[in-house]
Amino acid sequence: MSNEANNRQGSVLYLSHGGGPLPLLGDKSHQAMIDFLKAVTPTLIKPSAILVISAHWEENKPTITSGAFPSLIYDYYGFPKEAYEIKYPASGTPKLANKIFNLLGSAGIDARLDDKRGFDHGLFVPLTLMYPEANIPCVELSLVNNLQPELHIRMGKALADLRKDNVLVIGSGFSFHNLKAFFSPPTQQSQAMNQAFEHWLHDTCSNRQMTEDEREHRLINWESARGARYCHPREEHLLPLHVCYGVASSAAERVYEFEIMGKVVSAYSW
């Protein structure tokens, strides 16, 4: 990495990545998300490398892609042929993968390198919109399948030094992820729960009057928020946010709100 890159603090971004490959297939219900991802890129420091924590990869310990040229994993079903022909030929970076492995280990977190696994759509869908040239090397990090929020915040804290290397850390999830609700007619109650949880999330992530101990406590106990389990029957799409918060350990600098498939969703940058 260049000296210039080493003098820059990498950005951290939690984003709502949409439904499977639909953002790349011209789906109108994803237009606001597409516009957001294209617009947010110029606001971020151009990274030397990208680390993506994907909601679509869970292991029994944090696992890191370490191959030099990962393939793509089309981890979705029932879409047209072109969804399985998407290309995103970004290289991997074994050097960064090893650094992540060592940082986690130094924090007492047992991790694993995987030089065979490819990039899932949690990585290639948003990055196709954000960095279509695919010329920035990428590494993907799994969630841990116990889905413990405390552990995922710890993982993020262990990786905070990556920002000094101008690594862009992306938590690729979805601030609303109730699949049944996406395909059910909205009701006054469902809309109220969607809005209530988003309001809680905005406040938790960006309120500068809140201490970091309080912010962390709220994120760990996210289930207590109104509408939490309606918005996240299972929390794998929220936990990339916990990793991002751990990396930044501060209030988000920017909050973005838009709609995907008729639901209010959000993104956060540090």
N, C-alpha and C positions, 0 to 999 in steps of 0.2 A: 504494500500500500504506500502511496505517496506521502511525503511529509505534510502536504496540504491537507490530505484526507485525515491524517492523524491529529491535526489541530482542530478538527471539526467534530461537533457532538452529533452523533447519529440520531435520527428521529425515531419516535415510537408511535405506532398507529394501530388502534383496534378498529376493525371494520366489519360491517355486515355484508357478507359476500354473496347473498342472493341464493336462488334456488338452482342447484346443479349448474348446468351449462347455459341456462336461459339467458343470462346477461350477454352471452356471446352469440346468441341466436336471434337477436333482434326483438326479444319479448318486450312489449310495451309497458308491462307492469314493473319492469326493471329500469325504465329510462332514467328515473331520478338517481338511482344507484350508479348507473353508467356515467351520468353527467358528474356525479360527485367524484368518482374515482379518477376521471380524466382531469377534473379541476383541482383535486387535492395534490396531485403529484408535483406541480410547480411550487407548492408551498413547503415541500419537504426538502431538506438538504439532499443533494444527489448522493446516493450511497456508494460505497466501495463494494458492498455486498449486502444481501438481504437474508434475514432469518425470518421464516414464517412458522408460527405456531398454528397448526391446523386443527380445527374441530373434527376433522375427518380421519384422524389417526390417533389411536389409543393403544398403549402398551402397558405392561406391568411395571415398567420403569421408564423414565424419559429416554427416548431413542432418537438418534440424530442421523439424518441421511449423510453418508460420508463418501458416496461415489463421485467420481469426477464428471460423469455425464449421465445423470439420472434420466430414465425414461418417464413418460407420463402414465398415470393410472387413471383410467376413465371410470371412476367409482360412482357411477350413476346408471340408471336403468330406464329403458322405455323411451328414449329420445331419438330423434331422427339421425340418419347415418352421419351427417356432418358433425354431430356432437362427438363422434368417435374418431374424427379426422383432425381435430384441433391440434395444432403444433405450438409448442412453446420451448424452443431449443436452448434454454438457459443452461449454462454449465453448473456443476456443483463446485464446491471448494473444500476438499479434504482438510486443508490447513485450518479453516474456520471451524469445521466440524470437530476437529481434535481440540481446538481451543474451548469450544462449548463443553465438550466432554470433560476437560480438565477443570473448567470453572465450576461445573456442577459437582465434580468430585471434591474439589477444595471446600465446597460448602457442605460436604457430608451427604450429598445426594448421589446415590448409585445410578449411573446412566449406562447407555449402550450405544455403540456405533453400528450402523447398518449400511454397508456399501452396496447393497442390492436393491433396496427399495427406491421407487421412483417418486415423482411429485404428484400428489393428488389434486383434485380440482379446487381445494381450499387455497392452493398456491397458484395454479396456472390460470384460473378464471380471473381473479382480481389483477394479477400481474400482467395478463394480456392487455387489460385496459389501462393499467398504470404505466407499464414499461414495455410497450409492444415490440421494441427492438430486441428484447430478450438478451441483452448484452451485459447484464449485471449478474454475477454468480450468486447462486442461491443455496441455502441449506434449509431443510425442514426439520422441525422438532415436534415430537408427539406429545399429546397429553398423557397423563397417567390414569389408568382405567379405574382407580379408586375414586376419582373425581373429587378429591378433597381440595377445597379452595385454599386452605392454608399452605398445602404443599405447592400449589401452582404459583402462589405469591412468592414463596421461598425460591422456587426455580427462577422466577424473574429477577429477584434480588441478586441471586448468584451470577446472573448474566449482565448485570448493570455495566460492567466495564467494557462490554462490546460497543457501547456508544462512543467510547474514546477512539475506537477504530473506524468510526463513521459507518457502522453497520446499521441499516434500517431494520428495526424489529417490528414485524407485523403480526398482530393477533387476528387471524382470519376465522371469524365466527359469525354470529348473528344475534343481535340484541333481542330479537323476538324469534323463537323457534318452536312453535306449536304447529306441527304440520297439518293436523286435523283442522285447526282454526283457519289456516290459509284457504282451505277449500270449503268452509262453512259460511253461510250468510252471517254478516256481522250483526250483533245485537247491541243495545245500549250498554248492557253489562260487560260484554266482551271488549267493546271499545274503551270503556272506563278502566278496565283492568290493564289493557295495553298502555293507555295514557298514564295511569298511576305508576306502573313499573318504570316506564321511560322517565317520568319526572323524578322518581327516586334515583334512578341510575345517573341522570344528568347531575343531580345535586351531589350524589356520592362522589362522582368522578371529578367534578370541577369546582366545588365550593371551596374557596380559598380561606374561609373562616374556620374550616374544619381542620383539626389536627390530623397528622398522618396516622397516629394510633387509632383515632376515631374512624378515619376513612378505611383503614385496613379492617377494623372490627366490623364495619358495615358490610364490606365485601365478603368477609368470611361468613357472615350471618345473612347473606343475601336472601335466603328463603323467607325471612321474616317480613320482607317488603310486600306491600299490597300488590297482588297480581303476579307475584314471582313464579309460582308453580303453574299458573295459567300460561305465562309467557315462555316458561322453560320446564315442561314436564320432565325433561332430562337436561342436565346442565352443561353438556359438552360444548355447546355453542357459546356459552357465556364464559367459560374458564379461560379461553385465550386472553380475555380482558384482564383476568387476575395476573397472568404472566406479564402482560404489558404494564400493569400497575406496579408490579414488583420491580421491573426494570427501571421505571421512572421514579417511583416512590414520591410522587408529588401530585398536585392537582393538575388535571388535563389543561392544556393551554387553549384548546379549541374543542368545541362540541358541535357536531353536525347532526341534523335531523332531517329525515326524508321518509318517503313511503316506498315499500316494496310489497307487491301483491296485496295492496289494500291495508297493510299494517304499518304503524309508525315504528321506525327503527332509528338507530343512532350509530355514530362513530365518534372516536375520540383520538386526539393527537397530543403528543408531548414533544 
